[in-house]
Amino acid sequence: MEAGGTKFLCAVGTGPDDLHEMVRILTTTPVETLGRALAFFERFRGRLRALGIGSFGPLDLDPASPAFGTVTTTPKPGWSGVPLLRIFQEALGIPVALDTDVNAAALGEGRWGAAQGLHTFIYVTVGTGIGGGAVIHGRRLRGLLHPEMGHLRIPRDRERDPFPGLCPYHGDCWEGLASGPAMAARWSQPPETWPPDHPGWALEAEYVALGLVNLILTLVPQRVILGGGVFRFPPLYGMVRRRVQERLGEYLWAPALAGDLEGYIVPPALGERSGLLGALALAMGVAEDT
């Protein structure tokens, strides 16, 4: 199950070529949304080995915490404190694995997509929000909490861009400046309606590149997988790659960072199924463990 801020995707299957009975559920209230998701999985009672959930967050993923498996400080009304993991464990009586939607997407891309054969990579999505998941030496990155890459602070020129930012917690963090809603609010026009020569694209490429450079310098991934609704404008990939290369300033040397970065900063090979397939990978992992 991919539990998103706007929709839940639920499916059963065993791999990318065996996903069936998929349903899409609008994210409304926890009672309504989770009730419909549970009703879907109840139809397969006795046949399901495990459930994997890649969810919007923030989430409490510390097994020692009393709130383990709970949605925490999300700005989504009504969802803070929802014990997501416990609800599905108790209702279905099967092993359930939970992680962030972006960590799940990274896991899916590593198993079946653009990061196959790599041990260290990141997945970043730029859409309704900005989020990122990292796999470091084959393990999903998690420490005190899970990564919150979308809330990095990035340099900005306030004369060029006086927009104050849209994040309810930090104002002008990366998400507050470069998410889809921030783009729409800054220009009073949603980006899907912008012409190719709209000045907002150059500013967006700059902001996305600044965030990626911070992550590349910190985590030195073998590949960056970059997706989300904002990148439905394909020319943005080339603009971001050029700005990343300029911002790195030839400081890091590696064959993967030479040239136009077309093989280094790439779209998700699994397309819009990265999160859902990552949740399936989570389920397969917990099924093997048990």
BABA-258084 format. One record per residue (C-alpha): residue in three letters; residue number from 1; x, y, z negated. Coordinates in steps of 0.25 Angstrom, whole numbers, plus 5000, padded with zeros to 4 digits. Layout:
<site><zase>ALA</zase><mimar>NUM</mimar><u>X</u><v>Y</v><w>Z</w></site>
...
//
This chain:
<site><zase>MET</zase><mimar>1</mimar><u>5000</u><v>5000</v><w>5000</w></site>
<site><zase>GLU</zase><mimar>2</mimar><u>5005</u><v>5014</v><w>5004</w></site>
<site><zase>ALA</zase><mimar>3</mimar><u>4999</u><v>5023</v><w>4994</w></site>
<site><zase>GLY</zase><mimar>4</mimar><u>5000</u><v>5037</v><w>5000</w></site>
<site><zase>GLY</zase><mimar>5</mimar><u>4995</u><v>5051</v><w>4996</w></site>
<site><zase>THR</zase><mimar>6</mimar><u>4985</u><v>5051</v><w>5007</w></site>
<site><zase>LYS</zase><mimar>7</mimar><u>4982</u><v>5037</v><w>5010</w></site>
<site><zase>PHE</zase><mimar>8</mimar><u>4985</u><v>5023</v><w>5005</w></site>
<site><zase>LEU</zase><mimar>9</mimar><u>4988</u><v>5012</v><w>5015</w></site>
<site><zase>CYS</zase><mimar>10</mimar><u>4986</u><v>4997</v><w>5011</w></site>
<site><zase>ALA</zase><mimar>11</mimar><u>4989</u><v>4985</v><w>5019</w></site>
<site><zase>VAL</zase><mimar>12</mimar><u>4993</u><v>4970</v><w>5017</w></site>
<site><zase>GLY</zase><mimar>13</mimar><u>5004</u><v>4963</v><w>5025</w></site>
<site><zase>THR</zase><mimar>14</mimar><u>5017</u><v>4957</v><w>5024</w></site>
<site><zase>GLY</zase><mimar>15</mimar><u>5025</u><v>4966</v><w>5033</w></site>
<site><zase>PRO</zase><mimar>16</mimar><u>5025</u><v>4977</v><w>5044</w></site>
<site><zase>ASP</zase><mimar>17</mimar><u>5019</u><v>4967</v><w>5054</w></site>
<site><zase>ASP</zase><mimar>18</mimar><u>5009</u><v>4962</v><w>5044</w></site>
<site><zase>LEU</zase><mimar>19</mimar><u>5001</u><v>4974</v><w>5039</w></site>
<site><zase>HIS</zase><mimar>20</mimar><u>4986</u><v>4972</v><w>5039</w></site>
<site><zase>GLU</zase><mimar>21</mimar><u>4974</u><v>4976</v><w>5032</w></site>
<site><zase>MET</zase><mimar>22</mimar><u>4979</u><v>4990</v><w>5031</w></site>
<site><zase>VAL</zase><mimar>23</mimar><u>4970</u><v>5001</v><w>5025</w></site>
<site><zase>ARG</zase><mimar>24</mimar><u>4972</u><v>5016</v><w>5023</w></site>
<site><zase>ILE</zase><mimar>25</mimar><u>4966</u><v>5022</v><w>5011</w></site>
<site><zase>LEU</zase><mimar>26</mimar><u>4965</u><v>5037</v><w>5008</w></site>
<site><zase>THR</zase><mimar>27</mimar><u>4972</u><v>5042</v><w>4995</w></site>
<site><zase>THR</zase><mimar>28</mimar><u>4961</u><v>5048</v><w>4987</w></site>
<site><zase>THR</zase><mimar>29</mimar><u>4959</u><v>5045</v><w>4972</w></site>
<site><zase>PRO</zase><mimar>30</mimar><u>4966</u><v>5034</v><w>4966</w></site>
<site><zase>VAL</zase><mimar>31</mimar><u>4953</u><v>5026</v><w>4963</w></site>
<site><zase>GLU</zase><mimar>32</mimar><u>4948</u><v>5027</v><w>4977</w></site>
<site><zase>THR</zase><mimar>33</mimar><u>4962</u><v>5025</v><w>4984</w></site>
<site><zase>LEU</zase><mimar>34</mimar><u>4967</u><v>5014</v><w>4975</w></site>
<site><zase>GLY</zase><mimar>35</mimar><u>4953</u><v>5007</v><w>4975</w></site>
<site><zase>ARG</zase><mimar>36</mimar><u>4953</u><v>5006</v><w>4990</w></site>
<site><zase>ALA</zase><mimar>37</mimar><u>4968</u><v>5001</v><w>4990</w></site>
<site><zase>LEU</zase><mimar>38</mimar><u>4965</u><v>4990</v><w>4980</w></site>
<site><zase>ALA</zase><mimar>39</mimar><u>4952</u><v>4986</v><w>4987</w></site>
<site><zase>PHE</zase><mimar>40</mimar><u>4961</u><v>4984</v><w>5000</w></site>
<site><zase>PHE</zase><mimar>41</mimar><u>4971</u><v>4975</v><w>4993</w></site>
<site><zase>GLU</zase><mimar>42</mimar><u>4960</u><v>4967</v><w>4985</w></site>
<site><zase>ARG</zase><mimar>43</mimar><u>4956</u><v>4961</v><w>4998</w></site>
<site><zase>PHE</zase><mimar>44</mimar><u>4969</u><v>4954</v><w>4998</w></site>
<site><zase>ARG</zase><mimar>45</mimar><u>4969</u><v>4949</v><w>4984</w></site>
<site><zase>GLY</zase><mimar>46</mimar><u>4976</u><v>4935</v><w>4983</w></site>
<site><zase>ARG</zase><mimar>47</mimar><u>4984</u><v>4938</v><w>4996</w></site>
<site><zase>LEU</zase><mimar>48</mimar><u>4993</u><v>4950</v><w>4992</w></site>
<site><zase>ARG</zase><mimar>49</mimar><u>5006</u><v>4946</v><w>4986</w></site>
<site><zase>ALA</zase><mimar>50</mimar><u>5010</u><v>4961</v><w>4982</w></site>
<site><zase>LEU</zase><mimar>51</mimar><u>5007</u><v>4975</v><w>4984</w></site>
<site><zase>GLY</zase><mimar>52</mimar><u>5016</u><v>4986</v><w>4987</w></site>
<site><zase>ILE</zase><mimar>53</mimar><u>5013</u><v>5001</v><w>4985</w></site>
<site><zase>GLY</zase><mimar>54</mimar><u>5020</u><v>5013</v><w>4991</w></site>
<site><zase>SER</zase><mimar>55</mimar><u>5013</u><v>5025</v><w>4985</w></site>
<site><zase>PHE</zase><mimar>56</mimar><u>5014</u><v>5040</v><w>4984</w></site>
<site><zase>GLY</zase><mimar>57</mimar><u>5019</u><v>5045</v><w>4971</w></site>
<site><zase>PRO</zase><mimar>58</mimar><u>5026</u><v>5048</v><w>4962</w></site>
<site><zase>LEU</zase><mimar>59</mimar><u>5025</u><v>5035</v><w>4956</w></site>
<site><zase>ASP</zase><mimar>60</mimar><u>5031</u><v>5029</v><w>4943</w></site>
<site><zase>LEU</zase><mimar>61</mimar><u>5039</u><v>5017</v><w>4948</w></site>
<site><zase>ASP</zase><mimar>62</mimar><u>5046</u><v>5014</v><w>4935</w></site>
<site><zase>PRO</zase><mimar>63</mimar><u>5042</u><v>5000</v><w>4930</w></site>
<site><zase>ALA</zase><mimar>64</mimar><u>5045</u><v>5004</v><w>4916</w></site>
<site><zase>SER</zase><mimar>65</mimar><u>5036</u><v>5016</v><w>4916</w></site>
<site><zase>PRO</zase><mimar>66</mimar><u>5022</u><v>5015</v><w>4910</w></site>
<site><zase>ALA</zase><mimar>67</mimar><u>5017</u><v>5022</v><w>4923</w></site>
<site><zase>PHE</zase><mimar>68</mimar><u>5024</u><v>5012</v><w>4932</w></site>
<site><zase>GLY</zase><mimar>69</mimar><u>5017</u><v>5012</v><w>4946</w></site>
<site><zase>THR</zase><mimar>70</mimar><u>5009</u><v>5025</v><w>4943</w></site>
<site><zase>VAL</zase><mimar>71</mimar><u>5008</u><v>5037</v><w>4952</w></site>
<site><zase>THR</zase><mimar>72</mimar><u>5014</u><v>5049</v><w>4944</w></site>
<site><zase>THR</zase><mimar>73</mimar><u>5014</u><v>5064</v><w>4948</w></site>
<site><zase>THR</zase><mimar>74</mimar><u>5008</u><v>5063</v><w>4961</w></site>
<site><zase>PRO</zase><mimar>75</mimar><u>5001</u><v>5076</v><w>4966</w></site>
<site><zase>LYS</zase><mimar>76</mimar><u>4990</u><v>5068</v><w>4972</w></site>
<site><zase>PRO</zase><mimar>77</mimar><u>4978</u><v>5070</v><w>4963</w></site>
<site><zase>GLY</zase><mimar>78</mimar><u>4973</u><v>5059</v><w>4955</w></site>
<site><zase>TRP</zase><mimar>79</mimar><u>4985</u><v>5049</v><w>4957</w></site>
<site><zase>SER</zase><mimar>80</mimar><u>4994</u><v>5053</v><w>4946</w></site>
<site><zase>GLY</zase><mimar>81</mimar><u>4995</u><v>5042</v><w>4936</w></site>
<site><zase>VAL</zase><mimar>82</mimar><u>4988</u><v>5031</v><w>4945</w></site>
<site><zase>PRO</zase><mimar>83</mimar><u>4994</u><v>5018</v><w>4941</w></site>
<site><zase>LEU</zase><mimar>84</mimar><u>4996</u><v>5013</v><w>4956</w></site>
<site><zase>LEU</zase><mimar>85</mimar><u>5004</u><v>5000</v><w>4953</w></site>
<site><zase>ARG</zase><mimar>86</mimar><u>4995</u><v>4995</v><w>4942</w></site>
<site><zase>ILE</zase><mimar>87</mimar><u>4982</u><v>4997</v><w>4949</w></site>
<site><zase>PHE</zase><mimar>88</mimar><u>4987</u><v>4988</v><w>4960</w></site>
<site><zase>GLN</zase><mimar>89</mimar><u>4994</u><v>4978</v><w>4952</w></site>
<site><zase>GLU</zase><mimar>90</mimar><u>4982</u><v>4976</v><w>4943</w></site>
<site><zase>ALA</zase><mimar>91</mimar><u>4972</u><v>4976</v><w>4954</w></site>
<site><zase>LEU</zase><mimar>92</mimar><u>4979</u><v>4966</v><w>4963</w></site>
<site><zase>GLY</zase><mimar>93</mimar><u>4987</u><v>4958</v><w>4954</w></site>
<site><zase>ILE</zase><mimar>94</mimar><u>4999</u><v>4957</v><w>4963</w></site>
<site><zase>PRO</zase><mimar>95</mimar><u>5013</u><v>4963</v><w>4963</w></site>
<site><zase>VAL</zase><mimar>96</mimar><u>5013</u><v>4978</v><w>4967</w></site>
<site><zase>ALA</zase><mimar>97</mimar><u>5025</u><v>4986</v><w>4970</w></site>
<site><zase>LEU</zase><mimar>98</mimar><u>5024</u><v>5001</v><w>4970</w></site>
<site><zase>ASP</zase><mimar>99</mimar><u>5034</u><v>5012</v><w>4976</w></site>
<site><zase>THR</zase><mimar>100</mimar><u>5033</u><v>5026</v><w>4982</w></site>
<site><zase>ASP</zase><mimar>101</mimar><u>5027</u><v>5026</v><w>4996</w></site>
<site><zase>VAL</zase><mimar>102</mimar><u>5040</u><v>5032</v><w>5002</w></site>
<site><zase>ASN</zase><mimar>103</mimar><u>5049</u><v>5021</v><w>4994</w></site>
<site><zase>ALA</zase><mimar>104</mimar><u>5039</u><v>5011</v><w>5000</w></site>
<site><zase>ALA</zase><mimar>105</mimar><u>5041</u><v>5017</v><w>5014</w></site>
<site><zase>ALA</zase><mimar>106</mimar><u>5056</u><v>5016</v><w>5013</w></site>
<site><zase>LEU</zase><mimar>107</mimar><u>5055</u><v>5002</v><w>5009</w></site>
<site><zase>GLY</zase><mimar>108</mimar><u>5046</u><v>4999</v><w>5021</w></site>
<site><zase>GLU</zase><mimar>109</mimar><u>5056</u><v>5006</v><w>5031</w></site>
<site><zase>GLY</zase><mimar>110</mimar><u>5067</u><v>4998</v><w>5024</w></site>
<site><zase>ARG</zase><mimar>111</mimar><u>5060</u><v>4984</v><w>5026</w></site>
<site><zase>TRP</zase><mimar>112</mimar><u>5054</u><v>4986</v><w>5040</w></site>
<site><zase>GLY</zase><mimar>113</mimar><u>5057</u><v>5000</v><w>5045</w></site>
<site><zase>ALA</zase><mimar>114</mimar><u>5067</u><v>5010</v><w>5048</w></site>
<site><zase>ALA</zase><mimar>115</mimar><u>5077</u><v>5007</v><w>5036</w></site>
<site><zase>GLN</zase><mimar>116</mimar><u>5078</u><v>4992</v><w>5039</w></site>
<site><zase>GLY</zase><mimar>117</mimar><u>5092</u><v>4987</v><w>5036</w></site>
<site><zase>LEU</zase><mimar>118</mimar><u>5096</u><v>5000</v><w>5028</w></site>
<site><zase>HIS</zase><mimar>119</mimar><u>5098</u><v>5000</v><w>5013</w></site>
<site><zase>THR</zase><mimar>120</mimar><u>5097</u><v>5015</v><w>5010</w></site>
<site><zase>PHE</zase><mimar>121</mimar><u>5087</u><v>5024</v><w>5016</w></site>
<site><zase>ILE</zase><mimar>122</mimar><u>5076</u><v>5034</v><w>5013</w></site>
<site><zase>TYR</zase><mimar>123</mimar><u>5061</u><v>5035</v><w>5018</w></site>
<site><zase>VAL</zase><mimar>124</mimar><u>5056</u><v>5050</v><w>5018</w></site>
<site><zase>THR</zase><mimar>125</mimar><u>5041</u><v>5053</v><w>5022</w></site>
<site><zase>VAL</zase><mimar>126</mimar><u>5037</u><v>5068</v><w>5025</w></site>
<site><zase>GLY</zase><mimar>127</mimar><u>5022</u><v>5069</v><w>5025</w></site>
<site><zase>THR</zase><mimar>128</mimar><u>5012</u><v>5073</v><w>5015</w></site>
<site><zase>GLY</zase><mimar>129</mimar><u>5023</u><v>5073</v><w>5005</w></site>
<site><zase>ILE</zase><mimar>130</mimar><u>5038</u><v>5069</v><w>5006</w></site>
<site><zase>GLY</zase><mimar>131</mimar><u>5043</u><v>5057</v><w>5000</w></site>
<site><zase>GLY</zase><mimar>132</mimar><u>5055</u><v>5048</v><w>5001</w></site>
<site><zase>GLY</zase><mimar>133</mimar><u>5059</u><v>5034</v><w>4998</w></site>
<site><zase>ALA</zase><mimar>134</mimar><u>5073</u><v>5028</v><w>4997</w></site>
<site><zase>VAL</zase><mimar>135</mimar><u>5079</u><v>5014</v><w>4998</w></site>
<site><zase>ILE</zase><mimar>136</mimar><u>5093</u><v>5014</v><w>4992</w></site>
<site><zase>HIS</zase><mimar>137</mimar><u>5102</u><v>5001</v><w>4995</w></site>
<site><zase>GLY</zase><mimar>138</mimar><u>5089</u><v>4993</v><w>4997</w></site>
<site><zase>ARG</zase><mimar>139</mimar><u>5081</u><v>4998</v><w>4985</w></site>
<site><zase>ARG</zase><mimar>140</mimar><u>5071</u><v>5009</v><w>4984</w></site>
<site><zase>LEU</zase><mimar>141</mimar><u>5076</u><v>5021</v><w>4977</w></site>
<site><zase>ARG</zase><mimar>142</mimar><u>5070</u><v>5023</v><w>4963</w></site>
<site><zase>GLY</zase><mimar>143</mimar><u>5075</u><v>5028</v><w>4950</w></site>
<site><zase>LEU</zase><mimar>144</mimar><u>5069</u><v>5036</v><w>4939</w></site>
<site><zase>LEU</zase><mimar>145</mimar><u>5057</u><v>5038</v><w>4949</w></site>
<site><zase>HIS</zase><mimar>146</mimar><u>5055</u><v>5036</v><w>4964</w></site>
<site><zase>PRO</zase><mimar>147</mimar><u>5062</u><v>5046</v><w>4973</w></site>
<site><zase>GLU</zase><mimar>148</mimar><u>5054</u><v>5059</v><w>4976</w></site>
<site><zase>MET</zase><mimar>149</mimar><u>5061</u><v>5063</v><w>4988</w></site>
<site><zase>GLY</zase><mimar>150</mimar><u>5050</u><v>5073</v><w>4993</w></site>
<site><zase>HIS</zase><mimar>151</mimar><u>5053</u><v>5082</v><w>4981</w></site>
<site><zase>LEU</zase><mimar>152</mimar><u>5067</u><v>5085</v><w>4984</w></site>
<site><zase>ARG</zase><mimar>153</mimar><u>5071</u><v>5100</v><w>4984</w></site>
<site><zase>ILE</zase><mimar>154</mimar><u>5076</u><v>5104</v><w>4997</w></site>
<site><zase>PRO</zase><mimar>155</mimar><u>5083</u><v>5117</v><w>5002</w></site>
<site><zase>ARG</zase><mimar>156</mimar><u>5074</u><v>5128</v><w>5008</w></site>
<site><zase>ASP</zase><mimar>157</mimar><u>5074</u><v>5142</v><w>5014</w></site>
<site><zase>ARG</zase><mimar>158</mimar><u>5063</u><v>5149</v><w>5007</w></site>
<site><zase>GLU</zase><mimar>159</mimar><u>5064</u><v>5161</v><w>5018</w></site>
<site><zase>ARG</zase><mimar>160</mimar><u>5062</u><v>5151</v><w>5029</w></site>
<site><zase>ASP</zase><mimar>161</mimar><u>5051</u><v>5143</v><w>5021</w></site>
<site><zase>PRO</zase><mimar>162</mimar><u>5044</u><v>5150</v><w>5010</w></site>
<site><zase>PHE</zase><mimar>163</mimar><u>5034</u><v>5139</v><w>5008</w></site>
<site><zase>PRO</zase><mimar>164</mimar><u>5034</u><v>5135</v><w>4993</w></site>
<site><zase>GLY</zase><mimar>165</mimar><u>5032</u><v>5120</v><w>4995</w></site>
<site><zase>LEU</zase><mimar>166</mimar><u>5020</u><v>5111</v><w>4993</w></site>
<site><zase>CYS</zase><mimar>167</mimar><u>5025</u><v>5101</v><w>4982</w></site>
<site><zase>PRO</zase><mimar>168</mimar><u>5016</u><v>5103</v><w>4970</w></site>
<site><zase>TYR</zase><mimar>169</mimar><u>5028</u><v>5099</v><w>4961</w></site>
<site><zase>HIS</zase><mimar>170</mimar><u>5040</u><v>5106</v><w>4967</w></site>
<site><zase>GLY</zase><mimar>171</mimar><u>5035</u><v>5115</v><w>4978</w></site>
<site><zase>ASP</zase><mimar>172</mimar><u>5046</u><v>5116</v><w>4988</w></site>
<site><zase>CYS</zase><mimar>173</mimar><u>5052</u><v>5102</v><w>4987</w></site>
<site><zase>TRP</zase><mimar>174</mimar><u>5054</u><v>5094</v><w>5000</w></site>
<site><zase>GLU</zase><mimar>175</mimar><u>5040</u><v>5089</v><w>5000</w></site>
<site><zase>GLY</zase><mimar>176</mimar><u>5034</u><v>5102</v><w>4996</w></site>
<site><zase>LEU</zase><mimar>177</mimar><u>5041</u><v>5109</v><w>5008</w></site>
<site><zase>ALA</zase><mimar>178</mimar><u>5041</u><v>5098</v><w>5019</w></site>
<site><zase>SER</zase><mimar>179</mimar><u>5029</u><v>5089</v><w>5017</w></site>
<site><zase>GLY</zase><mimar>180</mimar><u>5018</u><v>5089</v><w>5027</w></site>
<site><zase>PRO</zase><mimar>181</mimar><u>5009</u><v>5097</v><w>5018</w></site>
<site><zase>ALA</zase><mimar>182</mimar><u>5020</u><v>5107</v><w>5015</w></site>
<site><zase>MET</zase><mimar>183</mimar><u>5022</u><v>5109</v><w>5030</w></site>
<site><zase>ALA</zase><mimar>184</mimar><u>5007</u><v>5111</v><w>5032</w></site>
<site><zase>ALA</zase><mimar>185</mimar><u>5006</u><v>5121</v><w>5021</w></site>
<site><zase>ARG</zase><mimar>186</mimar><u>5019</u><v>5129</v><w>5025</w></site>
<site><zase>TRP</zase><mimar>187</mimar><u>5014</u><v>5131</v><w>5039</w></site>
<site><zase>SER</zase><mimar>188</mimar><u>4999</u><v>5130</v><w>5036</w></site>
<site><zase>GLN</zase><mimar>189</mimar><u>4998</u><v>5120</v><w>5047</w></site>
<site><zase>PRO</zase><mimar>190</mimar><u>5000</u><v>5105</v><w>5046</w></site>
<site><zase>PRO</zase><mimar>191</mimar><u>5012</u><v>5100</v><w>5053</w></site>
<site><zase>GLU</zase><mimar>192</mimar><u>5005</u><v>5090</v><w>5061</w></site>
<site><zase>THR</zase><mimar>193</mimar><u>4999</u><v>5102</v><w>5069</w></site>
<site><zase>TRP</zase><mimar>194</mimar><u>5013</u><v>5109</v><w>5071</w></site>
<site><zase>PRO</zase><mimar>195</mimar><u>5018</u><v>5111</v><w>5085</w></site>
<site><zase>PRO</zase><mimar>196</mimar><u>5032</u><v>5105</v><w>5087</w></site>
<site><zase>ASP</zase><mimar>197</mimar><u>5039</u><v>5119</v><w>5086</w></site>
<site><zase>HIS</zase><mimar>198</mimar><u>5032</u><v>5123</v><w>5073</w></site>
<site><zase>PRO</zase><mimar>199</mimar><u>5043</u><v>5129</v><w>5064</w></site>
<site><zase>GLY</zase><mimar>200</mimar><u>5038</u><v>5120</v><w>5053</w></site>
<site><zase>TRP</zase><mimar>201</mimar><u>5045</u><v>5107</v><w>5059</w></site>
<site><zase>ALA</zase><mimar>202</mimar><u>5059</u><v>5113</v><w>5058</w></site>
<site><zase>LEU</zase><mimar>203</mimar><u>5056</u><v>5117</v><w>5043</w></site>
<site><zase>GLU</zase><mimar>204</mimar><u>5051</u><v>5103</v><w>5040</w></site>
<site><zase>ALA</zase><mimar>205</mimar><u>5063</u><v>5097</v><w>5047</w></site>
<site><zase>GLU</zase><mimar>206</mimar><u>5072</u><v>5105</v><w>5038</w></site>
<site><zase>TYR</zase><mimar>207</mimar><u>5065</u><v>5102</v><w>5025</w></site>
<site><zase>VAL</zase><mimar>208</mimar><u>5064</u><v>5087</v><w>5029</w></site>
<site><zase>ALA</zase><mimar>209</mimar><u>5079</u><v>5087</v><w>5032</w></site>
<site><zase>LEU</zase><mimar>210</mimar><u>5083</u><v>5094</v><w>5019</w></site>
<site><zase>GLY</zase><mimar>211</mimar><u>5076</u><v>5083</v><w>5011</w></site>
<site><zase>LEU</zase><mimar>212</mimar><u>5082</u><v>5072</v><w>5019</w></site>
<site><zase>VAL</zase><mimar>213</mimar><u>5096</u><v>5077</v><w>5018</w></site>
<site><zase>ASN</zase><mimar>214</mimar><u>5095</u><v>5077</v><w>5003</w></site>
<site><zase>LEU</zase><mimar>215</mimar><u>5090</u><v>5063</v><w>5003</w></site>
<site><zase>ILE</zase><mimar>216</mimar><u>5101</u><v>5059</v><w>5013</w></site>
<site><zase>LEU</zase><mimar>217</mimar><u>5112</u><v>5065</v><w>5005</w></site>
<site><zase>THR</zase><mimar>218</mimar><u>5107</u><v>5059</v><w>4992</w></site>
<site><zase>LEU</zase><mimar>219</mimar><u>5103</u><v>5045</v><w>4997</w></site>
<site><zase>VAL</zase><mimar>220</mimar><u>5111</u><v>5043</v><w>5010</w></site>
<site><zase>PRO</zase><mimar>221</mimar><u>5101</u><v>5034</v><w>5016</w></site>
<site><zase>GLN</zase><mimar>222</mimar><u>5104</u><v>5026</v><w>5028</w></site>
<site><zase>ARG</zase><mimar>223</mimar><u>5092</u><v>5031</v><w>5035</w></site>
<site><zase>VAL</zase><mimar>224</mimar><u>5081</u><v>5041</v><w>5032</w></site>
<site><zase>ILE</zase><mimar>225</mimar><u>5067</u><v>5037</v><w>5036</w></site>
<site><zase>LEU</zase><mimar>226</mimar><u>5058</u><v>5049</v><w>5038</w></site>
<site><zase>GLY</zase><mimar>227</mimar><u>5043</u><v>5049</v><w>5040</w></site>
<site><zase>GLY</zase><mimar>228</mimar><u>5030</u><v>5055</v><w>5035</w></site>
<site><zase>GLY</zase><mimar>229</mimar><u>5019</u><v>5062</v><w>5042</w></site>
<site><zase>VAL</zase><mimar>230</mimar><u>5027</u><v>5075</v><w>5045</w></site>
<site><zase>PHE</zase><mimar>231</mimar><u>5036</u><v>5066</v><w>5054</w></site>
<site><zase>ARG</zase><mimar>232</mimar><u>5025</u><v>5064</v><w>5063</w></site>
<site><zase>PHE</zase><mimar>233</mimar><u>5031</u><v>5075</v><w>5071</w></site>
<site><zase>PRO</zase><mimar>234</mimar><u>5043</u><v>5067</v><w>5077</w></site>
<site><zase>PRO</zase><mimar>235</mimar><u>5052</u><v>5079</v><w>5081</w></site>
<site><zase>LEU</zase><mimar>236</mimar><u>5054</u><v>5081</v><w>5066</w></site>
<site><zase>TYR</zase><mimar>237</mimar><u>5063</u><v>5069</v><w>5064</w></site>
<site><zase>GLY</zase><mimar>238</mimar><u>5073</u><v>5075</v><w>5074</w></site>
<site><zase>MET</zase><mimar>239</mimar><u>5072</u><v>5089</v><w>5067</w></site>
<site><zase>VAL</zase><mimar>240</mimar><u>5074</u><v>5082</v><w>5053</w></site>
<site><zase>ARG</zase><mimar>241</mimar><u>5086</u><v>5074</v><w>5058</w></site>
<site><zase>ARG</zase><mimar>242</mimar><u>5093</u><v>5086</v><w>5064</w></site>
<site><zase>ARG</zase><mimar>243</mimar><u>5091</u><v>5094</v><w>5051</w></site>
<site><zase>VAL</zase><mimar>244</mimar><u>5096</u><v>5083</v><w>5042</w></site>
<site><zase>GLN</zase><mimar>245</mimar><u>5109</u><v>5081</v><w>5050</w></site>
<site><zase>GLU</zase><mimar>246</mimar><u>5111</u><v>5096</v><w>5049</w></site>
<site><zase>ARG</zase><mimar>247</mimar><u>5109</u><v>5097</v><w>5034</w></site>
<site><zase>LEU</zase><mimar>248</mimar><u>5118</u><v>5085</v><w>5032</w></site>
<site><zase>GLY</zase><mimar>249</mimar><u>5129</u><v>5093</v><w>5039</w></site>
<site><zase>GLU</zase><mimar>250</mimar><u>5137</u><v>5081</v><w>5043</w></site>
<site><zase>TYR</zase><mimar>251</mimar><u>5141</u><v>5078</v><w>5028</w></site>
<site><zase>LEU</zase><mimar>252</mimar><u>5136</u><v>5064</v><w>5028</w></site>
<site><zase>TRP</zase><mimar>253</mimar><u>5143</u><v>5055</v><w>5038</w></site>
<site><zase>ALA</zase><mimar>254</mimar><u>5137</u><v>5042</v><w>5042</w></site>
<site><zase>PRO</zase><mimar>255</mimar><u>5133</u><v>5036</v><w>5056</w></site>
<site><zase>ALA</zase><mimar>256</mimar><u>5118</u><v>5037</v><w>5053</w></site>
<site><zase>LEU</zase><mimar>257</mimar><u>5119</u><v>5052</v><w>5051</w></site>
<site><zase>ALA</zase><mimar>258</mimar><u>5126</u><v>5055</v><w>5064</w></site>
<site><zase>GLY</zase><mimar>259</mimar><u>5119</u><v>5059</v><w>5076</w></site>
<site><zase>ASP</zase><mimar>260</mimar><u>5104</u><v>5064</v><w>5076</w></site>
<site><zase>LEU</zase><mimar>261</mimar><u>5100</u><v>5055</v><w>5064</w></site>
<site><zase>GLU</zase><mimar>262</mimar><u>5089</u><v>5048</v><w>5072</w></site>
<site><zase>GLY</zase><mimar>263</mimar><u>5093</u><v>5035</v><w>5066</w></site>
<site><zase>TYR</zase><mimar>264</mimar><u>5094</u><v>5041</v><w>5052</w></site>
<site><zase>ILE</zase><mimar>265</mimar><u>5082</u><v>5049</v><w>5050</w></site>
<site><zase>VAL</zase><mimar>266</mimar><u>5071</u><v>5040</v><w>5055</w></site>
<site><zase>PRO</zase><mimar>267</mimar><u>5056</u><v>5038</v><w>5055</w></site>
<site><zase>PRO</zase><mimar>268</mimar><u>5049</u><v>5026</v><w>5048</w></site>
<site><zase>ALA</zase><mimar>269</mimar><u>5050</u><v>5014</v><w>5057</w></site>
<site><zase>LEU</zase><mimar>270</mimar><u>5037</u><v>5009</v><w>5050</w></site>
<site><zase>GLY</zase><mimar>271</mimar><u>5030</u><v>5022</v><w>5053</w></site>
<site><zase>GLU</zase><mimar>272</mimar><u>5018</u><v>5025</v><w>5044</w></site>
<site><zase>ARG</zase><mimar>273</mimar><u>5019</u><v>5011</v><w>5038</w></site>
<site><zase>SER</zase><mimar>274</mimar><u>5032</u><v>5013</v><w>5030</w></site>
<site><zase>GLY</zase><mimar>275</mimar><u>5025</u><v>5015</v><w>5017</w></site>
<site><zase>LEU</zase><mimar>276</mimar><u>5015</u><v>5004</v><w>5019</w></site>
<site><zase>LEU</zase><mimar>277</mimar><u>5025</u><v>4994</v><w>5023</w></site>
<site><zase>GLY</zase><mimar>278</mimar><u>5034</u><v>4999</v><w>5012</w></site>
<site><zase>ALA</zase><mimar>279</mimar><u>5023</u><v>4995</v><w>5002</w></site>
<site><zase>LEU</zase><mimar>280</mimar><u>5022</u><v>4982</v><w>5009</w></site>
<site><zase>ALA</zase><mimar>281</mimar><u>5037</u><v>4980</v><w>5006</w></site>
<site><zase>LEU</zase><mimar>282</mimar><u>5035</u><v>4984</v><w>4992</w></site>
<site><zase>ALA</zase><mimar>283</mimar><u>5025</u><v>4973</v><w>4991</w></site>
<site><zase>MET</zase><mimar>284</mimar><u>5034</u><v>4963</v><w>4997</w></site>
<site><zase>GLY</zase><mimar>285</mimar><u>5045</u><v>4966</v><w>4987</w></site>
<site><zase>VAL</zase><mimar>286</mimar><u>5036</u><v>4965</v><w>4975</w></site>
<site><zase>ALA</zase><mimar>287</mimar><u>5030</u><v>4952</v><w>4981</w></site>
<site><zase>GLU</zase><mimar>288</mimar><u>5044</u><v>4946</v><w>4982</w></site>
<site><zase>ASP</zase><mimar>289</mimar><u>5048</u><v>4950</v><w>4968</w></site>
<site><zase>THR</zase><mimar>290</mimar><u>5036</u><v>4943</v><w>4962</w></site>
//
